[in-house]
Amino acid sequence: MTRARALAGALGLAVLLTACSPAAEEATETPTPDPTPVEMSCDTIVPTTFSSRLGELGWSAREEPFRIGEHVFDDGIQCIWGDAETGSEVAQMYGWAPADADTAVEMQEYLEAQGWIREEDGDTVYITENPDYALAVGEDGYGMTYRFRDDTIALADTKTGLELVVWQAGE
């Protein structure tokens, strides 16, 4: 094989390999648009099937700013679900807010200073109201509970209710 043919073969192989490389494929692919962001609402911080079932019961949600005591989280949401027409005292509360680590620690300390009870489960911290003073408690004996994890704070009127709080575009 002559040197010219070997060089031509090597160049051909290099062109072929370059054309098949991921960088070449990425350059020829049409970019896909970002998915439409999910807006935070009372319907998007709990599973869609759950909010639909509440709606079938005739319940609606009253949307409020997420708060811990006098501390308001403008980027969060707190929802009180109930039957607004009958004014029934039966209601459920769910909330979600982003929070950096320093804010999370500050809020945990704030709640504990108010008599709330701290529990830890791995990287998750639960702060629940003292059941002796709770307006209502679930079957597990927990009343209103905050869950701190992954730069977020979730709220439910019972600890087991926290299983329902998963903002579909956030947590």
Secondary structure, DSSP 8 states (H G I E B T S, - for coil): --HHHHHHHHHHHHHHHHHHSHHHHHHHS------------TTTSS-HHHHHHHHHTT-EEEEEEEEETTEEEEEEEEEEEE-TTTT-S-EEEEEEEE--HHHHHHHHHHHHHTT-EEEEETTEEEEE--TTT-S---TTS--SEEEEETTEEEEESSTGGGGG---TTT-
